Amino acid sequence: MSKAGYDATAIARFFALLEKKLGDRSGTSMLSTHPGTPERKRDILDYAGALKAKQQPQ
């Protein structure tokens, strides 16, 4: 999606807003089918950073 021009960090901003509205529910991620909001936000930002590094000319 980043190749198509989408901001890879936009979903992380969404999760930050969700976390602000609903609070930190990371303690429930172990019992869930999806990781908690803080983990999702961290993983997305890590992935976006890796994409950015990969796309920079060497």
VMD Tcl script that builds the backbone (N, CA, C; Angstrom):
set m [mol new atoms 174]
animate dup $m
set s [atomselect $m all]
$s set {name element resname resid chain x y z} {
  {N N MET 1 A 0.815 -1.194 0.000}
  {CA C MET 1 A 0.000 0.000 0.000}
  {C C MET 1 A 0.859 1.258 0.000}
  {N N SER 2 A 2.033 1.174 0.613}
  {CA C SER 2 A 2.885 2.365 0.631}
  {C C SER 2 A 3.345 2.725 -0.779}
  {N N LYS 3 A 3.515 1.715 -1.636}
  {CA C LYS 3 A 3.898 1.989 -3.026}
  {C C LYS 3 A 2.798 2.748 -3.759}
  {N N ALA 4 A 1.560 2.567 -3.314}
  {CA C ALA 4 A 0.436 3.260 -3.943}
  {C C ALA 4 A 0.249 4.667 -3.381}
  {N N GLY 5 A 1.097 5.047 -2.408}
  {CA C GLY 5 A 1.031 6.409 -1.881}
  {C C GLY 5 A 0.305 6.541 -0.551}
  {N N TYR 6 A -0.122 5.422 0.040}
  {CA C TYR 6 A -0.791 5.491 1.331}
  {C C TYR 6 A 0.229 5.708 2.433}
  {N N ASP 7 A -0.149 6.474 3.429}
  {CA C ASP 7 A 0.701 6.729 4.587}
  {C C ASP 7 A 0.667 5.501 5.489}
  {N N ALA 8 A 1.798 4.840 5.630}
  {CA C ALA 8 A 1.860 3.608 6.410}
  {C C ALA 8 A 1.634 3.840 7.901}
  {N N THR 9 A 1.776 5.081 8.353}
  {CA C THR 9 A 1.588 5.364 9.782}
  {C C THR 9 A 0.171 5.825 10.113}
  {N N ALA 10 A -0.676 5.982 9.113}
  {CA C ALA 10 A -2.036 6.482 9.370}
  {C C ALA 10 A -2.824 5.540 10.273}
  {N N ILE 11 A -2.694 4.242 10.088}
  {CA C ILE 11 A -3.430 3.304 10.925}
  {C C ILE 11 A -2.913 3.345 12.358}
  {N N ALA 12 A -1.622 3.639 12.536}
  {CA C ALA 12 A -1.077 3.775 13.888}
  {C C ALA 12 A -1.710 4.978 14.587}
  {N N ARG 13 A -1.941 6.055 13.850}
  {CA C ARG 13 A -2.626 7.226 14.440}
  {C C ARG 13 A -4.059 6.860 14.824}
  {N N PHE 14 A -4.705 6.033 14.004}
  {CA C PHE 14 A -6.049 5.559 14.340}
  {C C PHE 14 A -6.020 4.772 15.648}
  {N N PHE 15 A -5.048 3.855 15.790}
  {CA C PHE 15 A -4.955 3.066 17.012}
  {C C PHE 15 A -4.629 3.936 18.222}
  {N N ALA 16 A -3.837 5.000 18.029}
  {CA C ALA 16 A -3.546 5.924 19.129}
  {C C ALA 16 A -4.833 6.618 19.580}
  {N N LEU 17 A -5.657 7.019 18.624}
  {CA C LEU 17 A -6.936 7.643 18.955}
  {C C LEU 17 A -7.850 6.649 19.661}
  {N N LEU 18 A -7.888 5.427 19.168}
  {CA C LEU 18 A -8.694 4.381 19.787}
  {C C LEU 18 A -8.241 4.120 21.225}
  {N N GLU 19 A -6.941 4.064 21.418}
  {CA C GLU 19 A -6.395 3.841 22.754}
  {C C GLU 19 A -6.753 5.003 23.689}
  {N N LYS 20 A -6.706 6.217 23.160}
  {CA C LYS 20 A -7.058 7.399 23.959}
  {C C LYS 20 A -8.529 7.350 24.370}
  {N N LYS 21 A -9.389 6.945 23.437}
  {CA C LYS 21 A -10.829 6.898 23.716}
  {C C LYS 21 A -11.216 5.743 24.631}
  {N N LEU 22 A -10.607 4.568 24.415}
  {CA C LEU 22 A -11.014 3.364 25.136}
  {C C LEU 22 A -10.082 2.986 26.275}
  {N N GLY 23 A -8.916 3.597 26.325}
  {CA C GLY 23 A -7.938 3.248 27.341}
  {C C GLY 23 A -7.059 2.103 26.876}
  {N N ASP 24 A -6.066 1.813 27.680}
  {CA C ASP 24 A -5.113 0.754 27.367}
  {C C ASP 24 A -5.732 -0.585 27.735}
  {N N ARG 25 A -5.995 -1.392 26.733}
  {CA C ARG 25 A -6.568 -2.722 26.963}
  {C C ARG 25 A -5.575 -3.811 26.579}
  {N N SER 26 A -4.301 -3.504 26.730}
  {CA C SER 26 A -3.280 -4.459 26.303}
  {C C SER 26 A -3.284 -5.718 27.156}
  {N N GLY 27 A -3.786 -5.654 28.369}
  {CA C GLY 27 A -3.829 -6.824 29.225}
  {C C GLY 27 A -4.770 -7.898 28.725}
  {N N THR 28 A -5.693 -7.539 27.851}
  {CA C THR 28 A -6.648 -8.518 27.330}
  {C C THR 28 A -6.174 -9.175 26.042}
  {N N SER 29 A -5.050 -8.730 25.495}
  {CA C SER 29 A -4.626 -9.260 24.193}
  {C C SER 29 A -4.271 -10.741 24.258}
  {N N MET 30 A -3.832 -11.220 25.419}
  {CA C MET 30 A -3.486 -12.624 25.536}
  {C C MET 30 A -4.726 -13.514 25.354}
  {N N LEU 31 A -5.886 -13.001 25.708}
  {CA C LEU 31 A -7.114 -13.776 25.621}
  {C C LEU 31 A -7.891 -13.494 24.341}
  {N N SER 32 A -7.351 -12.666 23.504}
  {CA C SER 32 A -8.051 -12.206 22.318}
  {C C SER 32 A -7.493 -12.868 21.060}
  {N N THR 33 A -8.243 -12.735 19.974}
  {CA C THR 33 A -7.752 -13.223 18.682}
  {C C THR 33 A -6.885 -12.177 17.995}
  {N N HIS 34 A -6.866 -10.956 18.517}
  {CA C HIS 34 A -6.056 -9.875 17.960}
  {C C HIS 34 A -5.216 -9.268 19.081}
  {N N PRO 35 A -4.036 -8.741 18.727}
  {CA C PRO 35 A -3.222 -8.081 19.745}
  {C C PRO 35 A -3.920 -6.815 20.253}
  {N N GLY 36 A -3.539 -6.391 21.448}
  {CA C GLY 36 A -4.100 -5.171 22.021}
  {C C GLY 36 A -3.679 -3.945 21.224}
  {N N THR 37 A -4.372 -2.852 21.445}
  {CA C THR 37 A -4.122 -1.618 20.702}
  {C C THR 37 A -2.676 -1.138 20.811}
  {N N PRO 38 A -2.068 -1.097 21.997}
  {CA C PRO 38 A -0.672 -0.634 22.053}
  {C C PRO 38 A 0.280 -1.509 21.236}
  {N N GLU 39 A 0.059 -2.812 21.266}
  {CA C GLU 39 A 0.906 -3.707 20.487}
  {C C GLU 39 A 0.706 -3.506 18.995}
  {N N ARG 40 A -0.518 -3.324 18.594}
  {CA C ARG 40 A -0.799 -3.103 17.167}
  {C C ARG 40 A -0.146 -1.816 16.695}
  {N N LYS 41 A -0.281 -0.758 17.495}
  {CA C LYS 41 A 0.306 0.539 17.139}
  {C C LYS 41 A 1.824 0.413 17.030}
  {N N ARG 42 A 2.467 -0.245 17.985}
  {CA C ARG 42 A 3.919 -0.422 17.976}
  {C C ARG 42 A 4.357 -1.230 16.756}
  {N N ASP 43 A 3.656 -2.328 16.479}
  {CA C ASP 43 A 4.009 -3.175 15.340}
  {C C ASP 43 A 3.880 -2.426 14.015}
  {N N ILE 44 A 2.844 -1.629 13.889}
  {CA C ILE 44 A 2.634 -0.866 12.656}
  {C C ILE 44 A 3.731 0.170 12.469}
  {N N LEU 45 A 4.094 0.867 13.545}
  {CA C LEU 45 A 5.153 1.869 13.438}
  {C C LEU 45 A 6.501 1.202 13.128}
  {N N ASP 46 A 6.752 0.041 13.703}
  {CA C ASP 46 A 7.975 -0.705 13.378}
  {C C ASP 46 A 7.993 -1.090 11.899}
  {N N TYR 47 A 6.870 -1.584 11.419}
  {CA C TYR 47 A 6.764 -1.993 10.019}
  {C C TYR 47 A 6.920 -0.787 9.084}
  {N N ALA 48 A 6.296 0.325 9.435}
  {CA C ALA 48 A 6.403 1.536 8.612}
  {C C ALA 48 A 7.844 2.022 8.560}
  {N N GLY 49 A 8.546 1.938 9.690}
  {CA C GLY 49 A 9.957 2.324 9.708}
  {C C GLY 49 A 10.801 1.426 8.821}
  {N N ALA 50 A 10.508 0.135 8.840}
  {CA C ALA 50 A 11.234 -0.804 7.991}
  {C C ALA 50 A 10.956 -0.519 6.515}
  {N N LEU 51 A 9.709 -0.203 6.185}
  {CA C LEU 51 A 9.373 0.133 4.799}
  {C C LEU 51 A 10.122 1.379 4.341}
  {N N LYS 52 A 10.151 2.385 5.204}
  {CA C LYS 52 A 10.824 3.643 4.863}
  {C C LYS 52 A 12.305 3.402 4.634}
  {N N ALA 53 A 12.929 2.614 5.507}
  {CA C ALA 53 A 14.349 2.315 5.357}
  {C C ALA 53 A 14.604 1.533 4.071}
  {N N LYS 54 A 13.714 0.639 3.739}
  {CA C LYS 54 A 13.865 -0.188 2.534}
  {C C LYS 54 A 13.726 0.653 1.257}
  {N N GLN 55 A 12.910 1.699 1.309}
  {CA C GLN 55 A 12.627 2.508 0.129}
  {C C GLN 55 A 13.669 3.590 -0.106}
  {N N GLN 56 A 14.513 3.875 0.883}
  {CA C GLN 56 A 15.525 4.917 0.710}
  {C C GLN 56 A 16.638 4.409 -0.192}
  {N N PRO 57 A 17.043 5.252 -1.141}
  {CA C PRO 57 A 18.138 4.833 -2.048}
  {C C PRO 57 A 19.441 4.668 -1.269}
  {N N GLN 58 A 20.223 3.725 -1.712}
  {CA C GLN 58 A 21.481 3.452 -0.992}
  {C C GLN 58 A 22.676 3.910 -1.744}
}
mol reanalyze $m
mol bondsrecalc $m
mol representation Tube
mol addrep $m
